[in-house]
Structures are given as structure tokens and as C-alpha cells.
Amino acid sequence: MWKYVLKRLIILLPVLFGATFIVYLLFYFAPGNADRSAVRKAATPEEAEIIREERGLNDPILVQYARTMKEIFAEDSYVRIQLGVRLPKTIKLTLAAGVVTLVLALPIGVWAAIKQNTLFDNVSMLISFFGVSMPNFWLGMLMLLFFALYLGWFPTSGSQTLSSLVLPAFTLAFGNMAFISRITRSSMLETIRQDYITTARAKGQAFKVVVRKHALRNALIPIVTVMGLRLCEVFSGSILVELIFSWPGIGRLLVDSINERDFPMILGCVITFAFCFSIINLVVDLLYVVIDPRIRSQFNRS
């Protein structure tokens, strides 16, 4: 197990390098780059050469990239300080949305499968259809308009109180909740039709026990896979939601940095997103070991 975790963490290093280096190249050659603009605005070739030498533009591209990364992660770097302040806010929002998704999506999906073709099943799948089709920025603006401005139940912005977390968390969770409930329903329908479920029922076990101990656990593999992917989308989707609700997280910081052409801050945000995505995928892989004994036996043999 620990060898696998260590291997995944080692693989994370080239992933982070590739993601940040590609972003670095895009901004390095993009119009409006501050250093290159300063060179173009130089009055004479001699002045342009002085600027290039002062800013290290004559160095190889990898040397410039390494220097920029060193500046980002310096102990007193403003990028590191800002990320340390903003990242916990985004993690708080993402975890709240994930909890709402799990608490609502799994029971709805399981119950819809058990009550297939009933009113509950049809209504829940109709709502999930709208949830999958609805962009979160549009839903966020509707919720902001109705619950915050018209009814005044929740604040319109900020993160000072627990109530300020409700609207952005539910906005992030709604689309994923709808999608995961549909996946849960499909996976449960496939599982409860298996022979071992029929055998368990024939032995006299209560239907709730069969669903909880046999059907749900075996149906969790595709659900966990989708949940991991959707959690990554929640993390990246927080960019728009943070803008709508003025949530002081890393997504809003990234957009502000792009508008201000703050190159080091953009790289810092990209590194943070890539690292969080990789950690989420690692956690999903480890959950497979907990859920499926066949995968656990492979880890034990290795």
C-alpha cells in the first residue's frame, strides 16, 4: 500500500512540472508579457539589450522557468502567502459541496433504483436531468437573486459566517448531485439484478440488509470513480462560483491574477490546482482498496 502511495507521489512531480511549464510557455510567448513588452518599448537596441540582461531574458528558457518557480516558493514570496490564505477557503467550499452531494445523491439514487418506475423515481430523475443540464454560474445567479436579494435569507458575498457558505456550496453541489444520483441509480439497478442478490434474498435476509451489505457496496466502484472525477470538477468549477458569490478563494485569485497579468501568481494557482487534482485521484484509487476485496488482495500480494 505504502509503496503504491509513494509511487503515485513520485509520478506527481512530472505532472506538476508539465502543467506549470506549459502554462509558463503560453504566457512567456503571449502578447502582453511584461518583460517582452519592456524590451519592445526600448528606445534603442542597446537599451533593449540592457533590459534583457537585467531581467534574465537571455538565459535559456528552462533557467528562466526555474528562476520563476524559485521566486514563487520563496519563504517570503507574496504568491506563497496569498495561496496559504486563499487555498483553505476553496478547500472549505469544495468539501462542503462534496458533503452535500454525498448526503443527498447517494440516498436519492439508491431509493430511485429500489422504487424504479414509481413517482419518486420519475420526479428525482427529472430533477437530476435539469441539474445535469444547468450551468452552475446560471444557477448561482438565480440563487443569489432569489434567496439573497429577494428573500434575504443568506448574505450575498463573503465567507465570514456559516450562512455565507450555503449558497455557493449548494450551487457547486447541485449539478454533481444530479449526475451522481443518476449514476448511483444505474449502478444499483444493475447490481440488484445479479444472482447473488437473489440468493441472499432467498436465504431470508431482509431487503434493507441485502441492499446495504451486498448491493450498495458492490455498486460503489463506478460511483466512487465518478465521484472522484466530479470532485475535481467541483474544485475547478469553484472559479466561477467564487466570482459570483465573491468568495475569497483560489479560483477568484486566479481570475484576478489573469486580469492583472500577474504571471507568478497564475503559475502558483496552476500548481495548486494540479496538486489537488492529483491528490483527489490518489484518494479515489485508495478507496478502491477499501471497497473491493479483490483489489485489496492484489495490494497485499504486491
Contacts in CASP RR format, 6 or more apart in sequence:
PFRMAT RR
TARGET T0000
AUTHOR 0000-0000-0000
METHOD contacts of the structure
MODEL  1
MWKYVLKRLIILLPVLFGATFIVYLLFYFAPGNADRSAVRKAATPEEAEI
IREERGLNDPILVQYARTMKEIFAEDSYVRIQLGVRLPKTIKLTLAAGVV
TLVLALPIGVWAAIKQNTLFDNVSMLISFFGVSMPNFWLGMLMLLFFALY
LGWFPTSGSQTLSSLVLPAFTLAFGNMAFISRITRSSMLETIRQDYITTA
RAKGQAFKVVVRKHALRNALIPIVTVMGLRLCEVFSGSILVELIFSWPGI
GRLLVDSINERDFPMILGCVITFAFCFSIINLVVDLLYVVIDPRIRSQFN
RS
1 286 0 8 1.000
1 289 0 8 1.000
1 299 0 8 1.000
3 302 0 8 1.000
4 285 0 8 1.000
4 299 0 8 1.000
4 302 0 8 1.000
5 282 0 8 1.000
5 286 0 8 1.000
8 278 0 8 1.000
8 282 0 8 1.000
8 285 0 8 1.000
9 282 0 8 1.000
12 275 0 8 1.000
12 278 0 8 1.000
15 274 0 8 1.000
15 278 0 8 1.000
16 271 0 8 1.000
16 274 0 8 1.000
16 275 0 8 1.000
16 278 0 8 1.000
19 270 0 8 1.000
19 271 0 8 1.000
19 274 0 8 1.000
20 65 0 8 1.000
20 69 0 8 1.000
20 267 0 8 1.000
20 268 0 8 1.000
20 270 0 8 1.000
20 271 0 8 1.000
20 274 0 8 1.000
21 65 0 8 1.000
23 266 0 8 1.000
23 267 0 8 1.000
23 270 0 8 1.000
24 65 0 8 1.000
24 68 0 8 1.000
24 267 0 8 1.000
25 61 0 8 1.000
27 33 0 8 1.000
27 263 0 8 1.000
27 266 0 8 1.000
28 36 0 8 1.000
28 61 0 8 1.000
28 64 0 8 1.000
32 261 0 8 1.000
33 261 0 8 1.000
33 263 0 8 1.000
34 261 0 8 1.000
34 263 0 8 1.000
35 51 0 8 1.000
35 55 0 8 1.000
35 57 0 8 1.000
36 57 0 8 1.000
38 51 0 8 1.000
38 55 0 8 1.000
39 48 0 8 1.000
39 51 0 8 1.000
39 52 0 8 1.000
39 57 0 8 1.000
40 48 0 8 1.000
42 48 0 8 1.000
42 50 0 8 1.000
42 51 0 8 1.000
51 57 0 8 1.000
52 58 0 8 1.000
56 64 0 8 1.000
56 67 0 8 1.000
57 64 0 8 1.000
59 67 0 8 1.000
68 263 0 8 1.000
68 264 0 8 1.000
68 267 0 8 1.000
69 267 0 8 1.000
71 77 0 8 1.000
71 79 0 8 1.000
71 264 0 8 1.000
72 79 0 8 1.000
72 80 0 8 1.000
72 264 0 8 1.000
72 267 0 8 1.000
72 268 0 8 1.000
72 271 0 8 1.000
73 79 0 8 1.000
73 80 0 8 1.000
74 80 0 8 1.000
77 264 0 8 1.000
79 264 0 8 1.000
79 265 0 8 1.000
79 267 0 8 1.000
79 268 0 8 1.000
82 253 0 8 1.000
82 265 0 8 1.000
83 250 0 8 1.000
83 253 0 8 1.000
83 268 0 8 1.000
83 269 0 8 1.000
83 272 0 8 1.000
86 248 0 8 1.000
86 249 0 8 1.000
86 250 0 8 1.000
86 251 0 8 1.000
86 252 0 8 1.000
86 253 0 8 1.000
87 249 0 8 1.000
87 250 0 8 1.000
87 272 0 8 1.000
89 159 0 8 1.000
89 247 0 8 1.000
89 248 0 8 1.000
89 249 0 8 1.000
89 250 0 8 1.000
90 235 0 8 1.000
90 238 0 8 1.000
90 242 0 8 1.000
90 247 0 8 1.000
90 249 0 8 1.000
90 250 0 8 1.000
90 251 0 8 1.000
91 276 0 8 1.000
92 159 0 8 1.000
92 165 0 8 1.000
93 165 0 8 1.000
93 168 0 8 1.000
93 169 0 8 1.000
93 172 0 8 1.000
93 238 0 8 1.000
93 241 0 8 1.000
93 242 0 8 1.000
93 247 0 8 1.000
93 249 0 8 1.000
94 172 0 8 1.000
94 231 0 8 1.000
94 234 0 8 1.000
94 235 0 8 1.000
94 238 0 8 1.000
96 165 0 8 1.000
96 169 0 8 1.000
96 173 0 8 1.000
97 168 0 8 1.000
97 169 0 8 1.000
97 170 0 8 1.000
97 172 0 8 1.000
97 173 0 8 1.000
97 176 0 8 1.000
97 234 0 8 1.000
97 238 0 8 1.000
98 172 0 8 1.000
98 173 0 8 1.000
98 176 0 8 1.000
98 231 0 8 1.000
98 234 0 8 1.000
100 169 0 8 1.000
100 170 0 8 1.000
100 173 0 8 1.000
100 177 0 8 1.000
101 173 0 8 1.000
101 176 0 8 1.000
101 177 0 8 1.000
101 180 0 8 1.000
101 227 0 8 1.000
101 230 0 8 1.000
101 234 0 8 1.000
102 227 0 8 1.000
104 173 0 8 1.000
104 177 0 8 1.000
104 181 0 8 1.000
105 176 0 8 1.000
105 177 0 8 1.000
105 178 0 8 1.000
105 180 0 8 1.000
105 181 0 8 1.000
105 184 0 8 1.000
106 180 0 8 1.000
106 181 0 8 1.000
106 184 0 8 1.000
106 223 0 8 1.000
108 124 0 8 1.000
108 128 0 8 1.000
108 177 0 8 1.000
108 181 0 8 1.000
108 184 0 8 1.000
109 124 0 8 1.000
109 181 0 8 1.000
109 182 0 8 1.000
109 184 0 8 1.000
109 185 0 8 1.000
109 188 0 8 1.000
110 184 0 8 1.000
110 185 0 8 1.000
110 188 0 8 1.000
110 211 0 8 1.000
110 216 0 8 1.000
111 120 0 8 1.000
111 124 0 8 1.000
112 120 0 8 1.000
112 121 0 8 1.000
112 124 0 8 1.000
112 125 0 8 1.000
112 181 0 8 1.000
112 185 0 8 1.000
113 121 0 8 1.000
113 184 0 8 1.000
113 185 0 8 1.000
113 186 0 8 1.000
113 188 0 8 1.000
113 189 0 8 1.000
113 192 0 8 1.000
114 188 0 8 1.000
114 192 0 8 1.000
114 211 0 8 1.000
115 121 0 8 1.000
116 189 0 8 1.000
121 185 0 8 1.000
124 181 0 8 1.000
125 182 0 8 1.000
125 185 0 8 1.000
127 178 0 8 1.000
128 177 0 8 1.000
128 178 0 8 1.000
128 179 0 8 1.000
128 181 0 8 1.000
128 182 0 8 1.000
129 178 0 8 1.000
130 178 0 8 1.000
131 139 0 8 1.000
131 174 0 8 1.000
131 175 0 8 1.000
131 177 0 8 1.000
131 178 0 8 1.000
131 179 0 8 1.000
132 175 0 8 1.000
132 178 0 8 1.000
132 179 0 8 1.000
132 182 0 8 1.000
134 174 0 8 1.000
134 175 0 8 1.000
136 171 0 8 1.000
136 172 0 8 1.000
136 174 0 8 1.000
136 175 0 8 1.000
136 237 0 8 1.000
136 240 0 8 1.000
136 241 0 8 1.000
137 240 0 8 1.000
137 241 0 8 1.000
137 244 0 8 1.000
139 171 0 8 1.000
139 174 0 8 1.000
139 175 0 8 1.000
140 167 0 8 1.000
140 168 0 8 1.000
140 171 0 8 1.000
140 241 0 8 1.000
140 244 0 8 1.000
140 245 0 8 1.000
141 244 0 8 1.000
143 167 0 8 1.000
143 170 0 8 1.000
143 171 0 8 1.000
144 156 0 8 1.000
144 167 0 8 1.000
144 244 0 8 1.000
144 245 0 8 1.000
147 153 0 8 1.000
147 154 0 8 1.000
147 167 0 8 1.000
148 154 0 8 1.000
148 155 0 8 1.000
148 156 0 8 1.000
148 167 0 8 1.000
149 156 0 8 1.000
153 163 0 8 1.000
154 163 0 8 1.000
154 164 0 8 1.000
154 166 0 8 1.000
154 167 0 8 1.000
155 161 0 8 1.000
155 163 0 8 1.000
155 164 0 8 1.000
156 245 0 8 1.000
156 246 0 8 1.000
157 164 0 8 1.000
157 245 0 8 1.000
157 246 0 8 1.000
157 247 0 8 1.000
158 164 0 8 1.000
158 245 0 8 1.000
158 246 0 8 1.000
158 247 0 8 1.000
158 248 0 8 1.000
159 165 0 8 1.000
159 247 0 8 1.000
159 248 0 8 1.000
164 245 0 8 1.000
167 245 0 8 1.000
168 238 0 8 1.000
168 241 0 8 1.000
168 242 0 8 1.000
168 244 0 8 1.000
168 245 0 8 1.000
168 247 0 8 1.000
171 241 0 8 1.000
171 244 0 8 1.000
171 245 0 8 1.000
172 234 0 8 1.000
172 237 0 8 1.000
172 238 0 8 1.000
172 241 0 8 1.000
173 234 0 8 1.000
176 230 0 8 1.000
176 231 0 8 1.000
176 233 0 8 1.000
176 234 0 8 1.000
179 226 0 8 1.000
179 230 0 8 1.000
180 223 0 8 1.000
180 226 0 8 1.000
180 227 0 8 1.000
180 230 0 8 1.000
183 222 0 8 1.000
183 223 0 8 1.000
183 226 0 8 1.000
184 219 0 8 1.000
184 223 0 8 1.000
187 219 0 8 1.000
187 220 0 8 1.000
187 222 0 8 1.000
187 223 0 8 1.000
188 215 0 8 1.000
188 216 0 8 1.000
188 219 0 8 1.000
190 219 0 8 1.000
191 197 0 8 1.000
191 215 0 8 1.000
191 216 0 8 1.000
191 218 0 8 1.000
191 219 0 8 1.000
192 211 0 8 1.000
192 215 0 8 1.000
194 218 0 8 1.000
196 214 0 8 1.000
197 210 0 8 1.000
197 214 0 8 1.000
197 215 0 8 1.000
200 210 0 8 1.000
200 214 0 8 1.000
201 207 0 8 1.000
201 210 0 8 1.000
217 291 0 8 1.000
220 291 0 8 1.000
221 288 0 8 1.000
221 291 0 8 1.000
221 292 0 8 1.000
224 284 0 8 1.000
224 287 0 8 1.000
224 288 0 8 1.000
224 291 0 8 1.000
225 284 0 8 1.000
227 284 0 8 1.000
228 280 0 8 1.000
228 281 0 8 1.000
228 283 0 8 1.000
228 284 0 8 1.000
231 280 0 8 1.000
232 277 0 8 1.000
232 280 0 8 1.000
232 281 0 8 1.000
235 273 0 8 1.000
235 276 0 8 1.000
235 277 0 8 1.000
235 280 0 8 1.000
236 273 0 8 1.000
238 247 0 8 1.000
238 249 0 8 1.000
238 250 0 8 1.000
238 251 0 8 1.000
239 251 0 8 1.000
239 252 0 8 1.000
239 254 0 8 1.000
239 255 0 8 1.000
241 247 0 8 1.000
242 248 0 8 1.000
242 249 0 8 1.000
242 251 0 8 1.000
242 252 0 8 1.000
243 251 0 8 1.000
243 252 0 8 1.000
243 255 0 8 1.000
246 252 0 8 1.000
250 269 0 8 1.000
250 272 0 8 1.000
250 273 0 8 1.000
251 269 0 8 1.000
253 265 0 8 1.000
253 269 0 8 1.000
254 265 0 8 1.000
254 266 0 8 1.000
254 269 0 8 1.000
254 273 0 8 1.000
256 262 0 8 1.000
257 265 0 8 1.000
257 266 0 8 1.000
257 269 0 8 1.000
258 266 0 8 1.000
288 295 0 8 1.000
289 295 0 8 1.000
289 296 0 8 1.000
289 299 0 8 1.000
290 296 0 8 1.000
END
